[in-house]
Amino acid sequence: MQELWKDTATFHGHQCPGLAIGFKAALAAREYFDIKSTDDEDLVCISENDACGIDAIQYLLKCTVGKGNLLIKMRGKSAYNFFDRTKNKSIRLVLKDISKENMTREEMQEYLLTHDSKELFDYTEVRHQIPERARIFNNVHCSLCDEKLADQFARIQDKKPVCIDCFNEYKRFD
């Protein structure tokens, strides 16, 4: 496990307690779903934060924003929702309240790395539906800036497609 931690920290760029949280969450998900890793979209993570721990989930579970199997739903919580499409199973891991008052960053990191995931996380029901698989959209050109964009993000203005940046929103009230 020590070598895996070092490799994960290399991927992230440094060692920190936030990375350790994601590291332990990813290991817990691997154990819960009985997998080592996946290179496809069968394993999905909806993270409720955009903190350092996400890098561990990307590195260990191959969940990435680009593949569409890592989604961020900002809630400011150390909570991770995992779905295994092939097994139709899911789990939400929520970091338990750990008193940090008397611990240094290094001590907190060591605490996280040396304790069992069941001591660190509450295992609860997932609060989200499993997202659909990533889609590939057609492209359109913005009629104002001429940049190409996925058609799902285009707005219609004066009967022509425009990007969100060029769109002049009609608001009569704040």
N, C-alpha and C positions, 0 to 999 in steps of 0.2 A: 504494500500500500504506500510505503514511503516513496518509492520510485514513481508511482502513479501521481502522487501529490506533487512531486518535483516537476514532472512533465506538465501537469496542469498549470502550475505556477509559471513555468516557462512560457506556455501559451498565453497566459494572462499578462505576464510582464513583471509580476512581483507576488510575494506571499502576503496575505492579509486575512483578517477574520471574515470579511465578506466573501472572499473566494472559498474559504473553508466551509461556509454555510452552503453554498452551491455545490461544493464537492461532496459534502455529506448527503445533501438532498439527491444528487445524481446517483450516488452509490445506493441510497435507500430505494430509489426508483428501479435501479438495475436488479436489486434483490427482490423487490416486490413483484416485478414482472418476469423475473427469472431470465434476464438477458444480460449480455455483456455490452453490446453496442448495436447500433443499427445505422445503415447507410441510406435508408429509404425514409419515407414519410409515415411509416407505421407507428412510430413513437412520436407523440406530440407533447409539447410543454407549453402551458400558458403560465407565464411568470407574472406575479402581481407587483413586480418592481423591475427597475432597470439597473440594478447594482452589480457589483463584481461577480456575484455568484453565478450569473448567467453565463459567464465565460466557462465555468466548470461544466455546466450543462451542455454547452456547445461542444466542448472538447471530449467529454466522456460519453455523451449520448448521441452526438451528431445531430442534435436539434439545432437548426439555424433559421434565422429570419429569411434568408434567401431561398431556402427550400420550402418555406411556409409551414414548418413544423415547430417553430418557436415563435410564439406570439406574446406580446407584452400588453397586459391590461393593467395600467398604472393604478395601484391602490396604496402604494407606499408600505406594503406588508412583505415580510419575509415568508412568502407563501408561494408554492409551486404546485400547479395542477398538471398531472401527467395522465396521458391516455395511451393505451396500447390498442390500436385499431384491430390487430389480428386476434387478440384475446378478448376484445370487448370489455376491458377492465380499465378502471381509473382510480386515482388516489390523489388526495390533496395533502401536501405536507406543509404544516405551519410551524415555524420556529417557535418553540416555547419561550417564555420569559426567562431569560438568564440574567441574573444579577451581575452587572459589569462594574459595579462601583469600586471594588477592590482589586480589579484585574487590569494589568497592562494589555496593550494590543497583542503582544506576543503570548501572554498567558491566556487570553481569550481564544486566540487561534489554536493554541495547544489543547485547550479544553474542548473545543469543537472537534478537533481531529482525533482526540483520544476517547471520546464518549460515543456510545452506541446511538445510532440514529433514532431509536425509539425513546431515548432519554432526551434527545434534542428537539424532536418534532412531534406534534400532534398529527396523527393519521386520521383524516376526516374525509367526508364525502366531498366530491368535486362539486363546485358551485356553478360550473359552466357546462354547456353542451359541447360535445366534441366538434371542433370546427371542421368544415368541409375541407377536402383536399385543395391544395393550391390550384388555382386556375390560370390559364394563359389567356390574356385578353388581346383583342385587336387594338391597333394603334390608330390614333387620329393626330392631325396637326392642329395646334392652336392657331386660330385665324388671326390672332394679334401678334404673337411673338414667333410663330412658325416652329416652335419646338414640338417634338413628338411626345405623346403621352398615351398611357393606357386609356381606352375609351371609357372605362368605368369612372375615371376621375374627371372627365370632361364636363363642362357646364355649357348650356346653350345660352348664347347672348346674341341678340339680333339675328336669330335663326342660324347661327354659326357656332361650331364648337370652339370653346376657349378653355385654357387651363385655369386652375384655381387661382394662381397668382395674377392672372390678367382679368379675371372675372370681376365685374363691377356689381357687387351685391346691392340689390334694391332693399333699402331699409327706410321705413317711415318713422320707426320708433327705435330707441336704444334698447 
